[in-house]
Amino acid sequence: MWAVHFFVVYAASIIFLTSDTTRAVTAVATAVCLLAAGALAIYGWAARVGTGETVGRWIHTIAALSGAAAFLALAWQGLPELLI
């Protein structure tokens, strides 16, 4: 998710430079990727609760933490771009 967001924002800033179109593309890409990362974190945590086996809980915990880390990375990268 982070790589897709990075390349979409980077391509938009190269193509459109500093226009309102760049901000719109950045806002849409950031929103879509934040929703996907949040959904991954929520799904991973929900599946973790329902799993009784140790390995399954570990896998779902890693998925939930990965989604949360992706959410933070996307917010860290996307929100300042919208403010400038």
N, C-alpha and C positions, 0 to 999 in steps of 0.2 A: 504494500500500500504506500509506504513512504517513497519508494523509488518511482512509482507511477505518478504520485503527486509532485515529486521533485521534477521529473521530466516534463510534465504538463505545464507546470508553472515556469520552468526554465524556457521551454519552447515559446510560451505565450509572451514572455518578457523579451525574447529575441525578435519575435515576429512583429509584435505590436508596440514595442518599446515601452514608454511610460504613458499609455493612454488609459481611458476608462475601460476599454475592452480588456486590457491586461488585468485590471482589478476585478472585472466581472468574471473572467476565466479563473483567476486565482480564488475568488470567493466560491465559485461553483465547485472547483476541484477540491478545495479545502473542506467544504461542507460534505461532499460525497465521501471523501476519504475518512473524515471524522466519523461519519455515520457508520461506515464499514468497520472501522476500528472499534468503535463502541459496541457494535453488534457482535463482533468477535469476542470481545471481553465479556459481555453479558452472556452470550451463548456458552462460552467456555466455563464460566462460573456456575451457570444453571446446570450444565451437564455434569460438573464436578459434584454437585450436591446429590444428584440422583445415582451416581456410580458407587457401588459397594466395594469394588476391588481396589487394591492399592495402586496398581499400575495405571488403571483408568483414571483414578483421581489425580495422579501425578500428571498425566498427559493433559487433562482438562485444566488443571491449575496452570501449567505452562502456557496453554493456549490463552487462558484468561489474562495472565500477566503479560504475554506478548501483545495482546490487544490493547491493554492499558498502556504499555510502553509505546506502542505505535500511536495511540491517541495523543500522548504527551509530545512525542516527536513531531507529529503533524501540527499540533497547536503551536508548538515552539517555532516551527518554520512558517506556518501559514498566517498566523495572526499579525506579526510585525509587517509582513508584506502588504497587508490590507491597510495598515495604519500609515504607511509612507506614501 
